[in-house]
Amino acid sequence: MEVSLSLDTRWADNFSAAGCGGTAEHGFQHPFLQAVGMFLGEFSCLGVFYLLVCRDRRRPEPSMAPSQPFNPLLFLPPALCDMTGTSIMYVALNMTSASSFQMLRGSVIIFTGLLSVAFLGRKLELSQWLGILVTIVGLVVVGLADLHSTHDQKHKLSEVITGDLLIVMAQVVVAIQMVLEEKFVYKHDVHPLQAVGTEGFFGFIILALLLVPMYYIPAGSFSGNPRQTLEDALDAFCQIGHRPLIALALLGNISSIAFFNFAGISVTKEISATTRMVLDSLRTLVIWAVSLALGWETFHGLEILGFGVLLVGAALYNGLHRPLLTRLPWGHLETSGGPEGEGLLHGESTAINSEG
């Protein structure tokens, strides 16, 4: 479903329409408004949660276990991280390609692993350290592909480099968010829809209010709107009025993020957060293929190499090499278990979302 999220966002970014006051036609570059839409999608999960609770209470034998009492403000810190990381990534997506965006998001493994050691006291195995090192190599290869590629003529080389760096920086914020969520969700046994919805509520309210000062903050050439401010929500609505298809892309974005966050945390509780991260990485292949088919990018061999190296790094970190080792003559010497049954950051843990 996050495949749809990235493609919907990129689809909206590719639209051009006239703005307010008769301004000339220009691209739909409103990353912070799109981030507000993402949080609206998360916030909608809270309404679905209460509908399910009401329906469950009417049954003779309720099946939903009541969650432990918790202070909703505990979700404020991860919501702030989510808001910051997501906004940065939406800005970056306006500067680089969708495939590079997805590949560079794989760097979250590096920061989650390091933060789990520093703040959760987890000891990483040798294969996990190797996975982190291989992931770093993969990021370098993807970066070189962007330097030598001509797949995105709309942006200058400096913009592509800035976008790539912003994506990696955003993963640090995402990793901090995941550390906070790891220690909270299992401790209070919060329902996935309630967790996502509560975090979405804080993100939606705060970022929606921030759109007001952003309307007046000058951003120069960094901005994509005619007034060259940090965000111009009025211009965005005028563009939607002139090009209704933009609204369809934004609605797809909202529905995609709502479903992804619920499905993501539910799957994580059943398997492991590391497995979820590997599955998230695999969606890059679909996004890349669709982008090539739609003509948004051109083929570049280094991206294949970078993508492959990133997958190897994720596999090593996740312990997917263990089944192969057991087939070798010395495989019986390998210890049982491993990180596959653990959460991304700590044994019994999870993460609400990894979008940012």
PyMOL commands that set and color helices and strands:
alter all, ss='L'
color gray80, all
select helices_A, chain A and resi 2-13+20-22+31-57+72-93+98-119+126-148+157-188+192-214+220-222+233-242+245-270+273-293+301-318+322-326+331-333+339-341
alter helices_A, ss='H'
color red, helices_A
select strands_A, chain A and resi 16-17+26-27
alter strands_A, ss='S'
color yellow, strands_A
deselect
rebuild
show_as cartoon
